[in-house]
Amino acid sequence: MLERTSTSVRYARGIAAAIVAVATLVLAANAGPARAAESDQEPRATALMKAE
Protein backbone atom coordinates (compact mmCIF):
# COMPACT_ATOMS: atom_id res chain seq x y z
CA MET A 1 0.00 0.00 0.00
CA LEU A 2 1.24 3.49 -0.79
CA GLU A 3 2.26 5.78 2.02
CA ARG A 4 0.78 9.23 2.19
CA THR A 5 3.33 11.92 1.35
CA SER A 6 3.96 14.65 3.86
CA THR A 7 2.51 18.10 3.46
CA SER A 8 5.91 19.71 2.93
CA VAL A 9 6.74 17.31 0.11
CA ARG A 10 3.43 18.07 -1.61
CA TYR A 11 4.04 21.82 -1.29
CA ALA A 12 7.59 21.43 -2.60
CA ARG A 13 6.34 19.51 -5.64
CA GLY A 14 3.65 22.12 -6.27
CA ILE A 15 6.12 24.98 -6.06
CA ALA A 16 8.57 23.16 -8.35
CA ALA A 17 5.79 22.56 -10.88
CA ALA A 18 4.78 26.23 -10.73
CA ILE A 19 8.36 27.37 -11.31
CA VAL A 20 8.70 25.05 -14.30
CA ALA A 21 5.39 26.31 -15.72
CA VAL A 22 6.37 29.98 -15.36
CA ALA A 23 9.81 29.36 -16.87
CA THR A 24 8.20 27.57 -19.82
CA LEU A 25 5.78 30.43 -20.42
CA VAL A 26 8.56 33.04 -20.23
CA LEU A 27 10.70 31.11 -22.69
CA ALA A 28 7.76 30.64 -25.04
CA ALA A 29 6.93 34.35 -24.91
CA ASN A 30 10.51 35.29 -25.80
CA ALA A 31 10.72 32.82 -28.68
CA GLY A 32 9.09 34.93 -31.35
CA PRO A 33 9.12 34.35 -35.08
CA ALA A 34 12.39 34.90 -36.90
CA ARG A 35 12.81 38.15 -38.74
CA ALA A 36 12.33 37.95 -42.47
CA ALA A 37 15.37 38.40 -44.66
CA GLU A 38 15.41 41.65 -46.55
CA SER A 39 14.46 41.24 -50.18
CA ASP A 40 14.43 43.45 -53.24
CA GLN A 41 10.86 42.56 -54.11
CA GLU A 42 8.34 45.32 -53.93
CA PRO A 43 5.60 44.97 -51.32
CA ARG A 44 2.23 43.69 -52.45
CA ALA A 45 0.51 46.88 -51.29
CA THR A 46 2.29 48.94 -53.96
CA ALA A 47 0.99 46.60 -56.67
CA LEU A 48 -2.54 47.40 -55.52
CA MET A 49 -1.79 51.12 -55.46
CA LYS A 50 -0.50 51.01 -59.05
CA ALA A 51 -3.73 49.39 -60.24
CA GLU A 52 -5.80 52.34 -59.03
Secondary structure as UniProt FT lines:
FT   HELIX           7..30
FT   HELIX           44..51
//
